[in-house]
């Protein structure tokens, strides 16, 4: 891999991780809005956020690990 390919790879990975982080943050804000609308207390809010965000975090980590095997 030459310098230009490496730079493109780093930019792609940085952009990919940034988009995943922003999507996860927006999902958490959406969960907070829904919990506020329903009038849940702090424990119910945290349970709702964990229940929705944990599978997505797992999926993101899996895609990073599996992507390394198919990269080179």
FENJO-V37196 format. One record per residue. N is the residue number from 1. PSI is psi in whole degrees, -180 to 180 (none if undefined). OMEGA is omega in degrees with one decimal (NA if undefined). NEAR is the number of other ideal C-beta (glycine too) atoms within 10 Angstrom. Layout:
[[N | PSI | OMEGA | NEAR] [N | PSI | OMEGA | NEAR]]
This chain:
[[1 | 127 | 179.9 | 9] [2 | -179 | -176.1 | 7] [3 | -39 | -179.3 | 7] [4 | -41 | 178.1 | 8] [5 | -39 | 178.9 | 9] [6 | -41 | 178.8 | 10] [7 | -42 | 177.3 | 11] [8 | -38 | 178.1 | 12] [9 | -44 | -179.9 | 12] [10 | -43 | 179.0 | 10] [11 | -42 | 178.7 | 10] [12 | -46 | -179.7 | 10] [13 | -42 | 179.0 | 12] [14 | -43 | 178.4 | 10] [15 | -41 | 179.9 | 10] [16 | -48 | 179.5 | 14] [17 | -36 | 178.0 | 12] [18 | -43 | 179.0 | 10] [19 | -40 | 177.5 | 10] [20 | -41 | 178.8 | 16] [21 | -43 | 179.5 | 11] [22 | -41 | 178.4 | 10] [23 | -41 | 178.3 | 12] [24 | -40 | 178.4 | 15] [25 | -42 | 177.3 | 11] [26 | -36 | 176.7 | 10] [27 | -41 | 178.5 | 14] [28 | -40 | 176.4 | 15] [29 | -37 | 176.7 | 11] [30 | -41 | 176.3 | 12] [31 | -41 | 177.6 | 19] [32 | -43 | 178.8 | 14] [33 | -44 | 179.5 | 10] [34 | -43 | 179.6 | 14] [35 | -37 | 177.3 | 18] [36 | -40 | 179.9 | 10] [37 | -38 | 179.8 | 8] [38 | -14 | 178.4 | 10] [39 | 31 | 179.6 | 7] [40 | 153 | 175.6 | 16] [41 | -176 | -172.8 | 8] [42 | -41 | -177.7 | 8] [43 | -40 | 177.3 | 8] [44 | -37 | 176.7 | 12] [45 | -46 | -179.2 | 16] [46 | -36 | 177.5 | 13] [47 | -42 | 179.4 | 12] [48 | -44 | 179.5 | 17] [49 | -42 | 178.4 | 18] [50 | -43 | -178.3 | 12] [51 | -34 | -178.4 | 10] [52 | -39 | -173.5 | 15] [53 | -27 | -177.2 | 15] [54 | -45 | 176.2 | 10] [55 | -34 | 178.9 | 10] [56 | -39 | 176.4 | 14] [57 | -41 | 176.9 | 12] [58 | -43 | 178.9 | 10] [59 | -41 | 178.2 | 11] [60 | -44 | 179.4 | 16] [61 | -41 | 177.6 | 10] [62 | -42 | -179.1 | 10] [63 | -34 | 177.1 | 12] [64 | -44 | -178.5 | 13] [65 | -47 | -178.8 | 9] [66 | -35 | 177.7 | 10] [67 | -28 | 178.0 | 11] [68 | -33 | -179.9 | 9] [69 | -33 | -177.1 | 7] [70 | 7 | -174.9 | 6] [71 | -47 | -175.2 | 7] [72 | none | NA | 5]]
